[in-house]
C-alpha cells in the first residue's frame, strides 16, 4: 500500500510524460519561476496599466511554446 502510494504520487505522472522524477521536478520548477515573474508583471500592470502591457500574453506564449516543444521532443523519442 505504501509502495503504491509512493509510486502513484511521485512517478506515474512523470513516467506518463517520459520523464524521470528529477527531470519533471526541474521542468516544473522552471514553470514555477516563469509564473512568479509573470505574476509580478501582472501585479505591476494592475496598478500602472501603461506598463507591462504585453507581459501576460508574452509569458503565456512562452509557457505554451515550452510545453509544445517538450511534447515534440517526447514524440520524437517515442518514434525511434
C-alpha positions as a Markdown table, in Angstrom:
| # | Residue | x | y | z |
|---|---|---|---|---|
| 1 | Unk | 0.0 | 0.0 | 0.0 |
| 2 | Unk | 2.8 | 2.5 | 0.9 |
| 3 | Unk | 4.7 | 1.5 | -2.2 |
| 4 | Unk | 1.7 | 2.1 | -4.4 |
| 5 | Unk | 1.1 | 5.5 | -2.8 |
| 6 | Unk | 4.8 | 6.4 | -3.3 |
| 7 | Unk | 4.7 | 5.2 | -6.9 |
| 8 | Unk | 1.5 | 7.0 | -7.8 |
| 9 | Unk | 2.4 | 10.2 | -6.0 |
| 10 | Unk | 6.0 | 10.6 | -7.4 |
| 11 | Unk | 6.4 | 8.5 | -10.5 |
| 12 | Unk | 3.2 | 7.9 | -12.5 |
| 13 | Unk | 2.7 | 11.4 | -13.9 |
| 14 | Unk | 6.4 | 12.0 | -14.8 |
| 15 | Unk | 6.6 | 8.5 | -16.4 |
| 16 | Unk | 3.4 | 9.2 | -18.5 |
| 17 | Unk | 5.3 | 12.2 | -19.9 |
| 18 | Unk | 8.5 | 10.2 | -20.5 |
| 19 | Unk | 10.5 | 11.9 | -17.7 |
| 20 | Unk | 12.1 | 10.8 | -14.6 |
| 21 | Unk | 11.0 | 12.3 | -11.3 |
| 22 | Unk | 14.0 | 14.7 | -11.3 |
| 23 | Unk | 13.6 | 15.7 | -14.9 |
| 24 | Unk | 9.9 | 16.6 | -14.1 |
| 25 | Unk | 11.0 | 18.4 | -11.0 |
| 26 | Unk | 13.4 | 20.7 | -12.9 |
| 27 | Unk | 10.9 | 21.2 | -15.7 |
| 28 | Unk | 8.1 | 22.1 | -13.3 |
| 29 | Unk | 10.3 | 24.4 | -11.2 |
| 30 | Unk | 11.1 | 26.3 | -14.4 |
| 31 | Unk | 7.4 | 26.9 | -14.9 |
| 32 | Unk | 7.1 | 28.0 | -11.3 |
| 33 | Unk | 9.8 | 30.5 | -11.8 |
| 34 | Unk | 8.2 | 31.8 | -15.0 |
| 35 | Unk | 4.8 | 32.0 | -13.3 |
| 36 | Unk | 6.3 | 34.0 | -10.5 |
| 37 | Unk | 7.8 | 36.5 | -12.9 |
| 38 | Unk | 4.5 | 36.7 | -14.9 |
| 39 | Unk | 2.6 | 37.3 | -11.6 |
| 40 | Unk | 4.9 | 40.1 | -10.7 |
| 41 | Unk | 4.4 | 41.8 | -14.1 |
| 42 | Unk | 0.6 | 41.4 | -13.9 |
| 43 | Unk | 0.6 | 42.9 | -10.4 |
| 44 | Unk | 2.6 | 45.9 | -11.7 |
| 45 | Unk | 0.3 | 46.2 | -14.7 |
| 46 | Unk | -2.8 | 46.2 | -12.5 |
| 47 | Unk | -1.7 | 49.5 | -10.8 |
| 48 | Unk | 0.1 | 51.0 | -13.8 |
| 49 | Unk | -1.9 | 49.9 | -16.9 |
| 50 | Unk | 0.5 | 51.6 | -19.4 |
| 51 | Unk | 3.4 | 49.3 | -18.2 |
| 52 | Unk | 4.0 | 45.6 | -18.9 |
| 53 | Unk | 1.1 | 45.8 | -21.4 |
| 54 | Unk | 2.0 | 42.5 | -23.2 |
| 55 | Unk | 3.7 | 40.6 | -20.4 |
| 56 | Unk | 0.7 | 38.3 | -19.6 |
| 57 | Unk | 0.5 | 37.3 | -23.3 |
| 58 | Unk | 4.3 | 37.0 | -23.6 |
| 59 | Unk | 4.6 | 34.7 | -20.6 |
| 60 | Unk | 1.6 | 32.7 | -21.6 |
| 61 | Unk | 3.1 | 32.2 | -25.1 |
| 62 | Unk | 6.5 | 31.3 | -23.6 |
| 63 | Unk | 5.0 | 28.7 | -21.4 |
| 64 | Unk | 2.7 | 27.3 | -24.1 |
| 65 | Unk | 5.7 | 27.1 | -26.6 |
| 66 | Unk | 7.8 | 25.4 | -24.0 |
| 67 | Unk | 5.2 | 22.7 | -23.4 |
| 68 | Unk | 4.7 | 22.2 | -27.1 |
| 69 | Unk | 8.5 | 21.8 | -27.7 |
| 70 | Unk | 8.5 | 19.2 | -24.9 |
| 71 | Unk | 5.6 | 17.3 | -26.5 |
| 72 | Unk | 7.5 | 17.2 | -29.8 |
| 73 | Unk | 10.7 | 16.1 | -28.0 |
| 74 | Unk | 8.7 | 13.2 | -26.3 |
| 75 | Unk | 7.0 | 12.3 | -29.6 |
| 76 | Unk | 10.4 | 12.0 | -31.4 |
| 77 | Unk | 11.8 | 9.8 | -28.6 |
| 78 | Unk | 8.8 | 7.5 | -28.9 |
| 79 | Unk | 9.1 | 7.2 | -32.6 |
| 80 | Unk | 12.6 | 5.9 | -32.5 |
